[in-house]
Amino acid sequence: MAKRAKLALSIAVVVGALGYLFYATVASGAEYYKHVDEVLANPSAWQGKRLQLHGYARDVHRAGTRDWSFGIEWKGRRIEASYAGIVPDTFKEGSEVVVKGRLREGGGFAGTEVIAKCPSKYDAASGANHPAGIPKY
């Protein structure tokens, strides 16, 4: 019986350690994918959380060699954003973007990565899936 108890205890320790490792890895790497209007509906709920913010780039300004400021718009709602780094060639006025980062406490969004979606040659020519006022590239 002592062998069974040792075996059961060993298995419990291994399973517990693996469970903790899995939880710690997932918790530290979790990011929420949200549109601008979803975040602005309750900004305090998203403070301090890692986000992937989806929308369209507006008023894109290069503030320095690697510093950028721009708005991210979706369904008539807008968040001002900043980013320091290299942006993709497809990042420009009106481009669909996903910006990774965090919502700042005083307002705005501090980006750590910018992903600009490429306009697809397979999109419908009518542009029916694009929000009003967004140019079709």
C-alpha positions in Angstrom: 0.0 0.0 0.0 2.9 2.3 0.6 4.0 2.1 -3.0 0.5 3.1 -4.2 0.5 6.1 -1.9 3.9 7.2 -3.1 2.8 6.8 -6.7 -0.4 8.7 -6.1 1.5 11.5 -4.4 4.0 11.7 -7.2 1.3 11.9 -9.8 -0.5 14.5 -7.8 2.6 16.6 -7.5 3.4 16.3 -11.3 -0.2 17.1 -12.3 -0.3 20.1 -9.9 3.0 21.5 -11.2 1.8 21.1 -14.8 -1.5 22.8 -14.0 0.2 25.7 -12.3 2.7 26.1 -15.3 -0.3 26.1 -17.7 -2.2 28.7 -15.6 0.8 31.0 -15.2 1.6 30.8 -18.9 -1.9 31.5 -20.1 -2.5 34.3 -17.5 0.6 36.2 -18.4 0.1 36.0 -22.2 -3.7 36.7 -22.3 -4.7 39.5 -24.6 -8.3 40.6 -25.4 -9.3 41.4 -29.0 -11.7 44.3 -29.0 -13.1 46.9 -31.3 -12.9 50.6 -30.3 -16.6 50.9 -29.5 -16.5 47.9 -27.2 -13.7 49.4 -25.2 -15.2 52.8 -25.0 -18.5 51.4 -23.8 -16.8 50.8 -20.4 -13.1 52.0 -20.5 -12.5 51.4 -16.8 -13.1 47.6 -17.3 -10.1 47.5 -19.7 -7.6 49.6 -17.7 -4.3 47.7 -17.3 -5.3 44.8 -19.5 -3.4 43.8 -22.6 -5.6 44.5 -25.6 -5.6 44.1 -29.4 -7.6 47.1 -30.5 -9.2 46.9 -33.9 -10.3 49.8 -36.1 -9.3 52.1 -38.9 -6.3 54.5 -38.7 -7.2 58.2 -38.8 -5.1 61.4 -38.7 -1.8 59.4 -38.9 1.1 61.6 -37.9 4.8 60.8 -37.7 6.0 62.6 -34.6 9.7 61.6 -34.9 11.9 58.9 -36.5 9.9 56.1 -34.9 7.2 57.9 -33.0 3.6 57.8 -34.3 0.3 59.3 -33.2 -3.0 58.5 -34.7 -6.7 57.8 -34.0 -8.2 54.4 -34.1 -11.9 54.5 -35.2 -14.7 52.0 -35.3 -18.4 52.7 -35.7 -18.1 56.4 -35.1 -16.1 55.9 -31.9 -12.4 56.9 -31.6 -9.4 56.4 -29.3 -6.2 58.4 -29.7 -3.1 56.2 -29.9 0.6 56.5 -29.8 3.3 54.0 -30.9 7.1 54.1 -31.0 8.6 51.7 -33.5 8.6 50.6 -37.1 5.2 50.3 -38.8 4.3 48.1 -41.8 4.2 49.6 -45.3 0.4 49.1 -45.3 -0.1 51.4 -42.3 -1.5 54.6 -43.6 -4.6 56.9 -43.4 -7.8 54.8 -43.5 -6.1 51.4 -43.3 -7.6 48.7 -41.1 -5.4 48.1 -38.1 -5.0 46.0 -35.0 -2.9 47.7 -32.4 -1.5 45.8 -29.5 -1.0 47.6 -26.2 -2.8 49.0 -23.1 -5.4 51.7 -22.5 -3.7 54.6 -20.6 -5.2 55.7 -17.3 -5.6 59.3 -18.4 -7.1 58.3 -21.8 -5.7 57.1 -25.1 -4.0 53.9 -26.1 -0.3 53.1 -25.8 0.6 50.7 -28.6 3.4 48.2 -28.5 2.8 46.7 -31.9 0.9 47.8 -35.1 -0.6 45.3 -37.6 -2.1 46.8 -40.7 -4.4 44.6 -42.7 -3.8 44.4 -46.4 -6.7 45.3 -48.6 -7.8 42.0 -50.3 -8.2 41.7 -54.0 -11.0 39.2 -53.2 -13.2 41.7 -51.3 -16.5 42.5 -53.0 -16.2 45.6 -55.3 -19.3 47.2 -53.7 -17.5 47.7 -50.4 -20.7 46.6 -48.6 -18.8 45.2 -45.6 -17.0 48.5 -44.9 -18.4 51.0 -42.4 -19.7 54.2 -44.0 -17.0 56.8 -44.9 -14.2 54.3 -45.0 -12.5 54.2 -48.4 -12.1 50.9 -50.2 -8.5 50.3 -51.3 
